[in-house]
């Protein structure tokens, strides 16, 4: 396989699972020309209709024979539900070859446990994308086990860059990634609900309130990305003494807005650890 940037990825890629993250990855890697559709094989447990849908949409090969999938592919991407992982992977025990790269999108399941279930020492990369992968804007964390080579990490990075940005972290930090960026879109959507609701309550039409809110968030995000200035400094630039922004911020401070956001992220991180412990 060729990890060089700008070239296609050689070899076969197999997806065990056919959910929304798989669909997002297929759209991204095929659109960017990273992998030819005839080098991609997708399998799921028993939903042939879903497999046929993906075959029509992306011209990929599909099968319900997961052993054939494993035997065929050079990169095996595990995208099954955590509750199904133990049974599904133990059925593949001994089937994975030492030279294969296994990439897991299974939430909360450690690489050591995947290795144990598969019954072979192999290269495993665990990932945590988020739902913005559907539009190619995921923030994805990657963590490697001890067998992953630099070339394999580059391959995985390129695959997930097809659906957004990629950050390599230690595996124990993936719980934090889950609490911050994995669950993060929901926090933003919750904020949008509140802002749109307030604008409507104050007298705007719901559509006008929604569009103003979304453009405000988009503009603020671009200001942070394009200027590289600290958010506190940008906030201060908008806040005039005795003005409307200061009045609004004082209410947020009274309701401990920053503490609430911080507590939400820390609790989600803790919950990720709790869920992961169930599988150990």
C-alpha positions in Angstrom: 0.0 0.0 0.0 1.1 3.5 -0.8 0.8 6.1 2.0 2.1 9.0 0.0 -0.1 12.1 0.0 -1.9 12.8 -3.2 -1.9 9.2 -4.5 -4.7 6.7 -4.2 -4.6 4.0 -1.5 -3.8 0.6 -2.9 -5.2 -2.6 -1.6 -8.7 -3.7 -0.5 -10.7 -2.0 2.2 -13.4 -3.9 4.1 -16.1 -2.3 6.2 -17.7 -4.5 8.8 -20.9 -2.5 9.4 -23.0 -0.4 7.1 -24.3 2.5 9.3 -24.1 6.3 8.9 -20.4 6.6 9.6 -19.6 4.0 6.9 -21.8 5.9 4.4 -20.0 9.2 5.3 -16.6 7.5 4.8 -17.6 6.0 1.5 -18.8 9.3 0.2 -15.6 11.0 1.3 -13.0 8.5 0.2 -14.6 7.9 -3.2 -15.2 11.6 -3.9 -11.6 12.3 -3.1 -10.4 9.4 -5.3 -8.5 7.8 -2.4 -9.9 4.3 -3.1 -11.6 2.9 -6.2 -15.2 1.6 -5.4 -14.3 -1.8 -6.8 -11.6 -2.1 -4.1 -14.2 -1.6 -1.3 -16.2 -4.4 0.3 -19.0 -3.7 2.8 -20.7 -6.3 5.1 -23.3 -6.1 7.8 -25.1 -8.6 10.0 -28.3 -9.3 8.1 -29.6 -6.2 6.4 -29.3 -7.0 2.7 -31.5 -4.0 1.8 -29.0 -1.6 3.4 -26.1 -3.3 1.6 -27.9 -3.0 -1.7 -28.6 0.7 -1.0 -24.8 1.3 -0.5 -24.0 -0.7 -3.6 -26.3 1.4 -5.7 -25.1 4.7 -4.2 -21.3 4.1 -4.3 -20.8 1.1 -6.7 -19.0 -0.8 -3.9 -19.1 -4.5 -3.5 -21.2 -6.0 -0.7 -21.5 -9.3 1.1 -23.0 -10.8 4.3 -20.0 -13.2 4.5 -17.8 -11.4 7.0 -15.1 -14.1 6.8 -14.8 -13.5 3.1 -14.6 -9.8 3.9 -11.7 -10.3 6.3 -9.8 -12.6 3.9 -10.1 -10.2 1.0 -9.2 -6.8 2.7 -5.9 -5.2 3.6 -7.6 -2.6 5.8 -10.5 -3.8 8.0 -12.7 -1.1 9.4 -14.9 -2.1 12.3 -18.1 0.0 12.4 -20.5 -2.2 14.4 -22.4 -1.3 17.5 -20.6 -1.8 20.9 -23.2 -4.3 22.1 -22.6 -6.5 19.0 -18.8 -6.2 19.0 -17.8 -9.1 21.2 -19.9 -11.7 19.4 -19.1 -10.4 15.9 -15.3 -10.2 16.5 -15.0 -13.5 18.4 -16.6 -15.2 15.3 -13.6 -13.8 13.4 -11.2 -15.2 15.9 -8.0 -16.1 14.1 -9.2 -14.8 10.8 -7.3 -11.5 10.9 -3.8 -11.7 9.5 -0.8 -10.1 11.3 -0.1 -7.7 8.4 -3.7 -6.4 8.2 -4.6 -2.9 9.6 -7.7 -2.9 11.8 -9.4 0.4 12.3 -12.2 0.6 14.9 -15.0 3.0 15.0 -16.6 1.1 17.8 -17.3 3.5 20.7 -15.8 2.8 24.0 -14.0 -0.5 23.1 -10.3 -0.6 23.8 -7.7 -1.8 21.3 -6.5 -4.4 23.8 -10.0 -5.9 24.0 -10.4 -5.9 20.2 -7.0 -7.7 20.0 -8.2 -10.2 22.6 -11.5 -10.9 20.8 -9.8 -11.3 17.4 -7.2 -13.6 19.0 -4.2 -12.3 17.1 -1.6 -9.6 17.7 -2.3 -7.0 15.0 -2.2 -3.3 14.2 -5.3 -1.6 15.6 -6.2 2.0 15.3 -9.2 3.2 17.4 -11.1 6.3 16.3 -13.7 8.7 17.5 -15.3 10.8 14.7 -18.4 12.8 15.2 -21.7 13.2 13.3 -20.4 16.1 11.2 -18.6 13.4 9.2 -21.9 13.3 7.2 -20.9 16.6 5.6 -17.1 16.1 5.6 -16.5 18.2 8.7 -15.8 15.7 11.5 -13.2 16.3 14.1 -11.8 12.8 14.6 -9.4 11.4 17.2 -7.1 8.5 16.4 -5.2 6.3 18.8 -2.9 3.4 18.0 -1.9 0.2 19.6 1.7 -0.9 19.9 1.8 -2.7 16.5 0.8 0.3 14.3 3.5 1.5 12.0 4.0 5.1 10.9 2.9 4.1 7.4 -0.3 2.6 8.8 -1.0 5.7 10.8 -0.6 7.8 7.7 -3.1 5.6 5.8 -5.7 5.9 8.6 -5.1 9.6 8.8 -5.8 10.0 5.0 -8.9 7.9 5.2 -10.4 10.0 8.0 -9.3 13.3 6.5 -11.8 12.4 3.8 -14.5 13.2 6.3 -12.9 16.1 8.2 -9.8 16.8 10.3 -7.8 14.3 12.3 -5.9 14.4 15.6 -3.7 11.7 16.9 -4.0 11.2 20.7 -3.1 8.6 23.3 -5.8 6.0 23.7 -6.7 7.0 27.2 -7.4 10.5 25.8 -10.1 9.2 23.5 -12.6 9.5 26.3 -11.9 13.2 26.5 -12.2 13.5 22.7 -15.6 11.8 23.0 -16.7 14.2 25.6 -15.4 17.3 23.8 -15.8 16.7 20.0 -17.7 13.4 19.9 -20.6 14.8 21.9 -19.8 18.4 21.0 -22.2 18.9 18.1 -25.1 18.3 20.5 -24.0 21.1 22.8 -23.9 23.5 19.8 -27.3 22.4 18.6 -28.6 22.9 22.2 -27.2 26.5 22.1 -28.8 27.1 18.7 -32.2 25.9 20.1 -31.9 28.5 22.8 -30.8 31.3 20.6 -33.5 30.7 17.9 -36.1 30.4 20.6 -35.1 33.6 22.2 -35.1 35.5 18.9 -38.6 34.1 18.2 -39.8 35.0 21.7 -38.5 38.6 21.2 -40.6 39.0 18.0 -38.6 37.7 15.0 -40.0 35.1 12.7 -38.6 31.6 13.5 -36.9 31.4 10.1 -35.2 34.9 10.4 -34.1 34.0 14.0 -32.7 30.7 12.7 -30.8 32.2 9.9 -29.3 35.0 12.0 -28.3 32.4 14.6 -26.6 30.1 12.1 -24.8 32.9 10.4 -23.6 34.3 13.7 -22.2 30.9 14.7 -20.6 30.4 11.3 -19.0 33.9 11.4 -17.7 33.4 14.9 -16.2 30.0 14.0 -14.4 31.5 11.0 -13.1 34.4 13.2 -11.6 31.9 15.5 -10.1 29.8 12.7 -9.0 32.6 10.4 -7.5 35.1 13.0 -6.1 32.5 15.4 -6.9 35.0 18.2 -7.9 33.7 21.6 -11.6 33.4 22.1 -11.4 35.6 25.2 -9.8 38.4 23.2 -12.4 38.2 20.4 -15.1 38.3 23.1 -13.6 41.4 24.7 -13.4 43.1 21.3 -17.2 42.7 20.9 -18.0 43.8 24.5 -18.3 47.5 25.0 -18.6 48.7 28.6 -22.3 49.2 29.5 -23.4 47.9 26.1 -25.8 45.2 24.9 -23.2 42.4 24.8 -22.0 43.1 28.3 -25.6 43.0 29.5 -26.1 39.6 27.9 -22.8 38.2 29.1 -23.6 39.2 32.7 -26.7 37.1 32.5 -24.7 34.1 31.2 -22.2 34.6 34.0 -25.0 34.7 36.6 -26.2 31.4 35.3 -22.6 30.0 35.3 -22.6 29.4 31.6 -18.9 28.4 31.3 -19.2 26.1 34.4 -22.2 24.4 32.8 -20.4 23.7 29.5 -17.2 22.5 31.3 -19.3 20.2 33.6 -21.1 18.8 30.5 -17.9 17.9 28.8 -16.3 16.4 31.9 -19.5 14.4 32.6 -19.6 13.1 29.0 -15.9 12.2 29.3 -16.6 10.3 32.6 -19.6 8.5 31.0 -17.4 7.4 28.1 -15.0 5.8 30.6 -17.9 4.2 32.4 -19.3 2.7 29.1 -15.8 1.5 28.1 -15.4 -0.3 31.4 -18.4 -2.4 30.7 -16.5 -4.1 27.9 -13.2 -4.7 29.7 
